[in-house]
Amino acid sequence: MKTTTPLPGWRSLRQIFPALLLLLLPLLVRAQSANIVISQVYGGGGSAATNPQPAFKQDYVELFNRSTTAQSIGGYTLQYASATGTSFDVSTAFPAGTIIPAGGYFLVALSTTTNSTGSTLPTPDFTPMATLTLAATAGKVALVNGSTPLPVTSSSTGPTI
């Protein structure tokens, strides 16, 4: 009967592998946040003054879950800054238990103006209590894991985007 001996260094590799996995874990967790993306942003809803023929009565943001499993966005915030703004507004927070199904879209209805013109949005999945008004022509929208306002020039040391 032939006996085999382990390759030299195999024991060292077995000891290093778990440590390597622990080092890579933050990268795997960070990659998960890329499952939810902003798929559409519509500003200037309902306001004939800033948008002569608005398509919709309300501003909105649509999110998309591009993963194969349901994803929670509880604790995330939708943040907005104007094109020239120096800070993000954090008025839209998603409550615990807010789930987007696998491959699903999630419509967030935002502000509407009095005497709005345009079509009514389909039934939204979420309408925040506080109003968030998007500009019709320019601005910045971010989906953030947390409630800390992003700096306008966000860095990798800030909240997870």
Long-range contacts (C-beta under 8 A, 24 or more apart in sequence): 30-160, 33-145, 33-160, 33-161, 35-65, 35-66, 35-67, 35-71, 36-63, 36-64, 36-65, 36-66, 36-71, 36-73, 36-76, 36-100, 36-143, 37-63, 37-64, 37-66, 37-143, 38-62, 38-63, 38-64, 38-141, 38-142, 38-143, 39-63, 39-64, 39-105, 41-134, 41-141, 42-134, 43-134, 43-135, 43-136, 43-137, 43-139, 44-134, 44-135, 44-136, 44-137, 45-110, 45-111, 45-112, 45-113, 45-116, 45-118, 45-134, 46-112, 46-113, 46-116, 46-117, 46-118, 47-113, 47-116, 47-136, 48-117, 50-135, 50-136, 50-137, 51-136, 53-117, 53-118, 54-116, 54-117, 54-118, 54-136, 55-118, 55-119, 56-118, 56-119, 56-120, 56-121, 57-112, 57-116, 57-117, 57-118, 57-119, 57-120, 57-121, 58-109, 58-110, 58-111, 58-112, 58-116, 58-121, 59-109, 59-110, 59-111, 59-112, 59-132, 59-133, 59-134, 60-107, 60-108, 60-109, 60-110, 60-121, 60-124, 61-108, 61-110, 61-141, 62-105, 62-106, 62-107, 62-108, 63-100, 63-105, 63-106, 63-108, 63-143, 64-100, 64-104, 64-105, 64-106, 65-100, 65-101, 65-102, 65-103, 65-104, 65-105, 65-106, 66-103, 67-102, 67-103, 68-102, 68-103, 69-102, 70-99, 70-100, 70-101, 70-102, 70-104, 71-99, 71-100, 71-102, 72-97, 72-98, 72-99, 73-98, 73-99, 73-100, 73-106, 73-143, 74-98, 74-99, 75-145, 75-146, 75-147, 76-143, 76-144, 76-145, 76-146, 77-143, 77-144, 77-146, 77-147, 78-108, 78-128, 78-132, 78-141, 78-142, 78-143, 78-144, 79-141, 79-142, 79-143, 79-144, 79-149, 79-150, 80-132, 80-134, 80-139, 80-140, 80-141, 80-142, 81-139, 81-140, 81-150, 81-152, 82-135, 82-138, 82-139, 82-140, 83-135, 83-137, 83-138, 83-139, 83-140, 85-139, 85-140, 85-152, 86-152, 87-149, 87-151, 87-152, 88-140, 88-142, 88-149, 88-150, 88-151, 88-152, 89-132, 89-149, 90-144, 90-147, 90-148, 90-149, 91-128, 91-130, 91-131, 91-132, 92-128, 92-130, 92-132, 93-128, 93-147, 94-126, 98-126, 110-134
